[in-house]
Amino acid sequence: MPRVVLAEDSVLLREGLVGLLERFGHRVVAAVGTADELTGAVAEHGPDIVVTDVRMPPGFSDEGLRAAVELRRHHPGLPVLVLSQYVQRSYVEDLLDSCEGAGVGYLLKERIGHVEEFVDAVRRVAEGDTVVDPEVVRQLIRHRRDPLTRLTAREQEVLALMAEGKSNASIAAALVVSEGTVSKHFGSILGKLDLSLDDATNRRVLAVLAYLRG
């Protein structure tokens, strides 16, 4: 049973998330309302995943996101899923860069309403995947820089879908092509982004992060 530390300043939403997570087999070991309490709860409980809001007391700006970045720095490999009402670009790239992007997610809060999608994101982040909200992807790619201009329009489509956490099979279905075609596009993407690591999972994560950072 995955152990979760949850940070959300709204009492009603916090209690709702606790009930939702526990209903789907997670154990919420701490549910807190400030960034300082989040840091303390992680130190005390050593959770399997952190789920945190971006805006938290006292400033209600980006305290939760900054805490998430610091937690990833001091606890390498700690899976973190950030929830937000908007895209906070100032620290999201630092979050995605941490631990080579493994076990990290950034979702807009509206996704919580899609219960199965949200719970699946929690599961995948806890297992080490990268999950990024489609709207976050869209806003980040507006600020892209080279070398991504070397990618074809179809390669950019494939990489954008990967950034949303989709598998090769899901990408193939969305683009109405074969999985083999998706694999060929990914191989081309790796070459154009100068990524040649031996581990396929790391290559995929690094390619996605290169796309998001631009």
N, C-alpha and C positions, 0 to 999 in steps of 0.2 A: 504493500500500500504506500504510494508516494506521499512523502511528508512535505507540506506546503507552509511557507510563511507568507501571509497576505498583508499587504499594506494599502489601506484605502481610508481617506479621512471621513467620507460620508458613512455614518453609522448604518443607515438603511441599506446602502449598496454593499457595504462590507458584510453585513449579516446575510444578505442575499447571496453573495459570492461564496461565503462559507457553506451555506446550505447546498448550493449548486455543486461545488467541488466535492463535498462529502457524499452527495447523492451518487456521484459518478466514481466513487471508490478512492478518493483522495482523503488524506488525513491532515486537516489544518491544525498545525501545532501552535500557531500564534496568529492572531489577527489584530493588527495595530493601526494607529491613525496618524503617525508622524514618521518622518525620515529617521530621526534618532532612535525611535522605538524599533523601526525596521532593522537598523544596524545591530541593535542589542539583541533582537530576537534571533537573527541569523547566528550571532556569536553563541547564543545560549543553546539553540536547538540543532544547528547544523542541518538545515532542511535539504530535501532533494530538489526543490525548486522554489524560487521567489516569484510571486505575482504582485506587482506594485503599480499604483497610480503615479502619474507624472506630477500633478499639482498636489502639494501637501503643506501643512503648516510648517513654519509661521508665515512664509511669504506667498504661498499658493502660486508659485511660478513653476519651477522645475526641480524642486527639492527631491522628489521621488526618483526622477531620472538620474540626477547627479549621484544620489545614494546608490542606485543600481550600478552605475559605472564604477564607483568606488568599491562596491562589493565584489564586482568581477575582477577588480585589480587585486584585492586582498584575498579573495577566495577563488583562484583560477579554476575554471571548470564548473562553477556554480551556475546552474541554469537560471535564467532570469527572463520573465515575460512582463513587459511593460504595457500598461493600458493607459490610453489618453483620449481626451475629447478632441484633440487636434494634433497636428504634426509639429513637434518641437525639434527643429533642425539643429539647435545649438549643441546638443549632446548626443543625438541619435547616432551620428557617425562614430563617435567614441564608443558607444555601446556596441554597435555592429562590428567594430574593429577588435573588440576585446576577445581574447582566447580564439583568435582566427574565426570569429563568428559562430562557433559551435555553441549550441544550447542557449540561443538568444532569440527573443521575439519582440515585436512591437506591433500592437493591435490598437485600432481605434475602439472606443468603448461601445460603439453601436454593434460591434461583432458579438458582444455578450448576449445580445438578443437572439443571435443564431446559436442556440445552446450547443448543438452537436459540433458546429464549427469551432466554437470557443474551447470546448473540452478537448477536442482533437488537437488544437494548437497547444494547449497546456501539456498534453501527453507528448507531442512531438518535441517541444522545447526541452522537456524533462529528459527525453531520450537523446538529446544532443543535436537536434535539427535547428535550422534557421527558419523562422516564420515571420514574414513581414507583410503587414496589411497592404492590400492593393493600392489604397489611396496614399499610403506612405511612399510606396514605390513610385507612383505617378508624380508626387511632389518632389521627390529626390531627383528623379531623372530630368526634371526641368532644369536642374543646375549641373547637368553632366558636362564633363570636359573630355578632351582626348585622353586615352586612345580609343574610346568607344565609337568614335566616328568611323573607325575601320570596319565595324560590324555592319552587315547588311540589315535591311529592315526586318527580314525573317529571323535573323540571328538575334536581333534585339527583342523580337517578340518571344523567342524561346527563353532568353535570359530573364526577361521580365516575368514570365510565368514561373521560372525557377525561383525567382526572388519571392514569389508569393507562396513558396513551399510546395509547389506541385511536383509530382513524380513525372518521369518520362512518359509513362502510360497516360497520365492525365493531360500532359502537354500535347501528346499525339492526338488524343481525342478532341481537345479544344481547337487544334489547328487542322484537324481532319487529315493527318498524315500518319505514316507508320512510326513505330518506336525506333526502328532503324534510322529513319530520316532524322528524328530528334537527336539520336546519338551522333550522327554525322555532323549536324549543326553544332552540337556541343563540342565535338572535337575541333571544329573550325574556330569556335569561340576561344577555346583554350589556346590555340596557336596564336590568334590575333592579340590575345591579352598576355602572351608570353608566360603562360602557366603550364608547368610541366612536372608537377609533383607526382610521386608514385601512387599516393593514395587517392582513389577516385572521389571519395567523400570530401576530402579536403580540397581537391581541385574544384569540385562543384561549389563549395562554400566560398572559396576565394574568388571564383568567377562572379558569383552573385554579389559579393561585397565590392568587387571592382566596378561592377555595373552600378550599384547604388551610390558609391562614392563619386564615380565619374572622374 
